[in-house]
Amino acid sequence: MGATMRVGYAYLVHAEWLPPSTVRTLDYQINIPVAHLDRFRRNIHTNELTRCATMHPDRSCRQFAITGTLNLLCRSTQVFVPLQCLSLAASVFVARKQTSVQWPALANNVGQSVVFLTGANMAPLLLSCSLPQTRHKLTTLVASMLPYLMLQVEPRKRRASVLKAIACWTLVSL
C-alpha cells in the first residue's frame, strides 16, 4: 500500500520527484489537461484556489465527473484491449493444438479490467471534488489510497493480472 500511495501522492504533490516519462504517462492516463494539473500542483502548496477550480475550472463537478468518466473509459479501453489481443495472439501462437477462445470470458475479463482502471483513476478525482476544499495535501493523501484499496477488492489472480497489464502499458507507452 505504501508504494502505491507514495507514487500517487508524489505524482500530484511532488511531480519533480518522478521521472518525466512517468509523469507524462500518468498525465495521459488521467486525461486532465496538463495545464490544469500543473496549476493543481502549484496550488496544492498554497491553498489559494479550490482543487475544483484548478482541475476543472470551466466545468461543474458533475460535468467533470461525467465527461471524466467517459474519457477514462476510453483511455482504459486503449490500455486493455491491445494488451488482451497480444495476450490472446501469444497464447494461440504458443499452443501446439487448436484451442478455442472463450469469447464471453475474454470479454468479461477485458470489461472488468476497463472498469477497474477507470474507477481507480476516477475515484480519487471524485473524492477530491466531494471533500471540503481545504487542506489539499491531506485530501491528496487520502485520495492516493483509493486505487490501492480498489485493487484489494479484486481477487488475487485478477489483481496480479491487472498490475501486470498496467506495468506493461507503462513500459510500452514510455
C-alpha positions as CSV (number, residue, x, y, z in Angstrom):
1,M,0.0,0.0,0.0
2,G,2.8,2.4,0.8
3,A,4.4,2.3,-2.6
4,T,1.1,2.9,-4.4
5,M,0.3,5.8,-2.1
6,R,3.7,7.3,-2.4
7,V,3.6,7.3,-6.2
8,G,0.1,8.7,-6.3
9,Y,0.9,11.4,-3.8
10,A,4.3,12.2,-5.4
11,Y,2.6,12.4,-8.8
12,L,0.3,15.2,-7.6
13,V,2.3,16.9,-4.9
14,H,5.9,16.5,-6.0
15,A,5.9,15.5,-9.6
16,E,9.5,16.6,-9.9
17,W,10.5,13.6,-7.8
18,L,9.3,11.2,-10.5
19,P,10.9,10.5,-13.9
20,P,9.4,12.8,-16.6
21,S,8.3,9.8,-18.6
22,T,6.3,8.5,-15.6
23,V,4.6,11.9,-15.1
24,R,3.7,12.0,-18.8
25,T,2.3,8.5,-18.7
26,L,0.1,9.3,-15.7
27,D,-0.9,12.7,-17.1
28,Y,-2.0,10.9,-20.3
29,Q,-3.9,8.2,-18.4
30,I,-5.7,10.6,-16.0
31,N,-6.9,12.7,-19.0
32,I,-6.9,16.1,-17.4
33,P,-5.3,18.9,-19.4
34,V,-1.6,19.2,-18.3
35,A,-2.1,23.0,-17.7
36,H,-4.8,22.2,-15.2
37,L,-2.6,19.5,-13.5
38,D,0.3,22.0,-13.3
39,R,-2.0,24.6,-11.8
40,F,-3.2,22.0,-9.3
41,R,0.4,21.0,-8.4
42,R,1.3,24.7,-7.7
43,N,-1.9,25.4,-5.8
44,I,-1.6,22.4,-3.5
45,H,1.2,24.1,-1.7
46,T,-0.5,27.5,-1.3
47,N,-4.2,26.6,-1.0
48,E,-5.1,29.8,-2.9
49,L,-7.7,28.2,-5.0
50,T,-10.0,25.2,-4.6
51,R,-9.0,21.9,-6.1
52,C,-12.0,22.0,-8.3
53,A,-11.0,25.5,-9.6
54,T,-7.7,24.1,-10.7
55,M,-8.6,20.7,-12.1
56,H,-11.8,21.6,-13.9
57,P,-12.1,25.4,-14.0
58,D,-14.7,25.6,-16.8
59,R,-17.0,22.8,-15.6
60,S,-19.1,21.9,-12.6
61,C,-18.1,18.9,-10.6
62,R,-21.0,16.9,-12.1
63,Q,-19.9,17.7,-15.7
64,F,-16.3,16.9,-14.8
65,A,-17.5,13.5,-13.3
66,I,-19.5,12.6,-16.4
67,T,-17.0,13.7,-19.1
68,G,-14.0,12.5,-17.0
69,T,-15.5,9.0,-16.5
70,L,-16.4,8.7,-20.2
71,N,-12.9,9.9,-21.2
72,L,-11.2,7.5,-18.7
73,L,-13.3,4.6,-20.1
74,C,-11.9,5.3,-23.5
75,R,-8.3,5.5,-22.1
76,S,-8.8,2.3,-20.1
77,T,-10.0,0.6,-23.2
78,Q,-6.9,1.8,-25.1
79,V,-4.8,0.1,-22.4
80,F,-6.5,-3.2,-22.0
81,V,-7.9,-4.1,-25.5
82,P,-4.5,-4.1,-27.2
83,L,-2.8,-5.9,-24.3
84,Q,-5.6,-8.6,-24.3
85,C,-5.2,-9.0,-28.0
86,L,-1.5,-9.5,-27.7
87,S,-2.0,-12.0,-24.9
88,L,-4.6,-13.9,-26.9
89,A,-2.3,-13.9,-30.0
90,A,0.6,-15.2,-27.9
91,S,-1.4,-18.0,-26.3
92,V,-2.8,-19.1,-29.7
93,F,0.6,-19.0,-31.3
94,V,2.3,-20.9,-28.4
95,A,-0.4,-23.6,-28.2
96,R,0.5,-26.6,-30.3
97,K,-3.0,-27.8,-30.6
98,Q,-6.1,-26.0,-31.8
99,T,-7.6,-24.1,-28.9
100,S,-10.9,-22.4,-28.8
101,V,-11.2,-18.9,-27.5
102,Q,-13.7,-18.4,-24.7
103,W,-15.1,-15.1,-26.0
104,P,-17.5,-14.4,-23.2
105,A,-14.8,-15.0,-20.6
106,L,-12.4,-12.8,-22.6
107,A,-14.9,-10.0,-22.9
108,N,-15.8,-10.2,-19.2
109,N,-12.1,-10.0,-18.3
110,V,-11.5,-7.0,-20.5
111,G,-14.6,-5.3,-19.2
112,Q,-13.7,-5.9,-15.6
113,S,-10.2,-4.5,-16.2
114,V,-11.5,-1.4,-18.0
115,V,-14.0,-0.7,-15.3
116,F,-11.3,-1.2,-12.6
117,L,-8.8,1.1,-14.2
118,T,-11.5,3.7,-14.9
119,G,-12.6,3.6,-11.3
120,A,-9.1,3.6,-9.9
121,N,-8.4,6.8,-11.8
122,M,-11.7,8.5,-11.3
123,A,-12.4,7.7,-7.7
124,P,-9.6,9.9,-6.3
125,L,-10.8,12.8,-8.6
126,L,-14.4,12.4,-7.4
127,L,-13.3,12.2,-3.8
128,S,-11.3,15.4,-4.3
129,C,-14.4,17.2,-5.5
130,S,-16.5,15.8,-2.7
131,L,-14.3,16.6,0.3
132,P,-14.0,20.1,1.8
133,Q,-11.9,22.3,-0.4
134,T,-9.3,22.9,2.2
135,R,-6.2,21.0,3.4
136,H,-5.3,19.9,-0.1
137,K,-2.3,17.8,0.8
138,L,-4.3,15.8,3.3
139,T,-7.1,15.2,0.7
140,T,-4.5,14.2,-1.8
141,L,-3.0,11.7,0.6
142,V,-6.4,10.2,1.3
143,A,-7.3,10.2,-2.4
144,S,-4.0,8.5,-3.3
145,M,-5.1,5.5,-1.1
146,L,-8.2,4.8,-3.2
147,P,-6.6,2.9,-6.1
148,Y,-4.8,0.6,-3.7
149,L,-8.0,0.0,-1.8
150,M,-9.9,-0.7,-5.0
151,L,-7.2,-3.2,-6.0
152,Q,-7.7,-5.1,-2.8
153,V,-11.3,-5.8,-3.8
154,E,-10.1,-7.7,-6.8
155,P,-9.5,-11.4,-6.5
156,R,-5.7,-12.2,-6.1
157,K,-5.4,-13.7,-9.6
158,R,-7.1,-10.7,-11.3
159,R,-5.1,-8.3,-9.1
160,A,-1.9,-9.8,-10.4
161,S,-3.2,-9.6,-14.0
162,V,-4.3,-6.0,-13.6
163,L,-0.9,-5.0,-12.2
164,K,1.0,-6.8,-15.0
165,A,-1.2,-5.1,-17.6
166,I,-0.7,-1.7,-16.1
167,A,3.1,-2.3,-15.8
168,C,3.2,-3.5,-19.5
169,W,1.2,-0.5,-20.7
170,T,3.5,1.9,-18.8
171,L,6.6,0.3,-20.4
172,V,5.1,0.3,-23.8
173,S,4.0,4.0,-23.6
174,L,7.3,5.4,-22.5
